[in-house]
Amino acid sequence: MALIQGLAAHAAGAELLPFRYDPGDLGLQEVEIGITHCGICHSDLHLISNDWGISQYPFIPGHEIIGTITAVGSHVNSLKIGQRVGLGWQANSCGECEWCSRGLENLCPSMEATCVHRNGGYASSVRANARFVVRIPDALPSEQAAPLLCGGITVYSPLRDHGVNPSSRVGVVGIGGLGHIAIQFARVFGAEVTAFSTSTGKEEEARALGAHHFVHSRESKSMKEVTGSFDFILNTANADQDWNVYIQALRPTGTLCFVGVPPSPVSLQAFPLISGIRTVTGSPIGSPQKIREMLDVAARHEVKATTEAFAMAKANEAIEKVKKNKVRYRAVLAN
């Protein structure tokens, strides 16, 4: 097989440089994808800097991948050369454990991430187990679909798992890369949606995305006015906040769910949880089946990421812009 060309970090925090590697023989259950688009996720930035202590160098980041299948393993029957497909955070699992057998491959203890200890999508091609490669509906443009493969499923899964429906009152904290997609899905599910942001300048955009209401989260009066209002609050922000205020904003039996990761430990008073049977939880990505469902819903209801495109060769420029929070709302690299 030909060498795969990409952009790799050779040390923690280093800029990406051209890098080629030999992928070896194609596995029996694998497919190779010729990459057309790859989103830039904040997880990529953490991996480049080795913030989680799991990065190995040199490595090519990227796990929001759209492309065309260029090769299939001899045991692959579900996919064919030439199909437009996507690959998200997960590229493989054991296929045999309790979680895999229950269709929850994303919880597999032996799961393999697309760009952890392997090379990802800032490249010409990538390989993965065919079970984790999903077809992209024709109605979804590749640039806007790429961020759905991680950012989209990250917010879709908890909304589905917690039964958000037309009777639900949902709050979305943070109107960024995750939050702007969460608002759209919550609205598709028929919920009454409130956007929380520290920036008043995002109100118009939040409403255009589907939010019925907007709360400036730095205004204590505005936060007090929504006490006891929500069945489900989804935090998509990676910032510290007064989480007790959001617990107070929940109705009895309501849930505060984290998909964004605040830098500090979350500190909460126990009594509001006890008195209202309120819950605090978190949610990772979803299974391949749920990703397929999410893409189908997005295609039928016109849910799309708001993107800014960069040539793959401009990946370092795009990364710096993401770091400075100057992209609305997802950067996507294109070959």
Helices and strands as residue ranges (DSSP letters): E 4-8, E 17-21, E 30-39, H 42-49, E 65-72, E 84-87, E 90-92, H 98-101, G 105-107, E 112-113, E 125-129, G 130-132, E 133-135, H 142-145, G 146-149, H 151-161, E 169-173, H 179-188, E 192-197, G 200-202, H 203-209, E 213-216, H 220-225, E 230-235, H 243-248, E 250-258, H 270-276, E 279-282, H 288-301, E 307-311, G 312-314, H 315-323, E 330-334
